C-alpha cells in the first residue's frame, strides 16, 4: 500500500466508488424527483405551474453538475488504472 502502485490504485478505487455513489445515488434520486414532477404535469389543467418549472430547472442543474462530477471521478479512475503499473 505504500508503493506508488498501491497508492495510485487506492486513489483510483476511491474515485471509482465515489463516482458510483454520485452516479447511482445522487443522480438516481434527482432523476426520480424530475420524473415525479413530469408525471404530475399532464394531469393538471393549464400545464406546468411556475413552481414546477423552477423545480425542474433546479433538478436539471443538479443532474448536469452530478454528471460532470461522475465523469470526472471516472476519468480519474481510468487514468489511475492506466498509469499505476508504471509507478
Buried (B, 14 or more C-beta within 10 A) or exposed (E): EEEEBEBBBEBBEBBBEBBBEBBEEBBEEBBEBBEEBEEEBEEEEEEBEEEBEEBBEEBEEBBEBBBEBBEBBBEBBEBBBEEBEEE
